[in-house]
Amino acid sequence: MAQFDVHRNTGQQQASIPFVVIVQSSQFKNYQRRVVVPLVRASVVGASPFASFNPTFTIRGITVVLHPLEIVSVPAQHLGAKVGSLAD
């Protein structure tokens, strides 16, 4: 687990939220949960008036928007495969 790793969303909303990004510090890697922020399909969100608050990324060919107001803690075992990192 590394901060800013991007994982597939395995939850019920994976059609509109294909990925999540871990924002939890690696200091807490032994904890069994991960604090994540959804990466929502840009087509679902539409235009964002706050580009600095809701930056856009392209991951695996899908344009997504960071949605920090939906931050959540999930069990680590519920994260899908790691597909990249936003650390760069």
C-alpha positions in Angstrom: 0.0 0.0 0.0 1.3 3.4 -0.9 -0.3 6.8 -0.7 -1.8 7.9 -4.0 -2.0 4.3 -5.4 -5.0 4.0 -7.7 -7.1 0.8 -7.4 -10.1 -0.5 -9.3 -13.4 0.0 -7.5 -15.1 -3.3 -6.8 -18.2 -1.8 -5.2 -21.7 -1.3 -6.5 -20.9 2.1 -8.1 -18.0 0.9 -10.2 -19.8 1.9 -13.5 -19.7 5.6 -12.4 -16.7 5.3 -10.1 -14.2 3.0 -11.8 -11.3 3.8 -9.5 -10.4 5.0 -6.1 -7.1 6.6 -4.9 -5.6 5.9 -1.5 -4.9 9.0 0.5 -4.0 7.4 3.7 -0.4 7.7 4.9 1.8 4.6 4.4 2.5 5.0 8.1 -0.8 3.1 8.7 -0.2 0.3 6.3 -0.8 -2.3 9.0 -4.3 -1.0 9.6 -6.9 -3.2 7.9 -8.8 -0.3 6.3 -7.8 2.3 3.6 -8.9 5.9 3.4 -9.8 6.5 -0.3 -11.2 9.2 -2.5 -13.4 8.2 -5.5 -12.3 8.9 -9.0 -15.6 9.5 -10.8 -16.1 9.3 -14.6 -15.9 12.8 -16.0 -19.0 12.1 -18.1 -20.9 11.6 -14.8 -19.6 14.7 -13.0 -19.8 17.1 -15.9 -17.9 20.4 -15.9 -16.4 21.3 -12.5 -16.2 24.9 -11.5 -13.4 24.1 -9.1 -10.6 22.5 -11.2 -8.0 22.8 -8.4 -10.3 21.0 -6.0 -11.5 18.4 -8.5 -8.6 17.7 -10.8 -9.0 15.5 -13.8 -6.9 12.5 -14.6 -6.8 9.9 -17.4 -6.4 6.3 -16.0 -6.4 3.3 -18.3 -8.0 5.5 -21.0 -10.8 6.7 -18.8 -11.1 10.4 -17.8 -12.0 10.7 -14.2 -12.4 13.5 -11.7 -11.2 13.4 -8.1 -14.2 13.8 -5.8 -12.7 14.6 -2.3 -16.0 15.4 -0.7 -16.8 11.6 -0.9 -13.8 10.5 1.0 -14.4 7.1 2.8 -12.7 4.3 4.6 -12.9 0.8 3.1 -11.6 -2.6 4.2 -8.3 -3.2 2.4 -9.4 -6.5 1.1 -12.3 -4.8 -0.8 -9.9 -2.8 -3.0 -9.5 -4.0 -6.5 -6.2 -4.4 -8.4 -3.7 -1.6 -8.4 -3.8 0.1 -11.8 -1.4 3.1 -11.2 -0.4 5.9 -9.0 -1.1 9.6 -8.8 2.2 10.2 -7.0 3.9 11.4 -10.1 
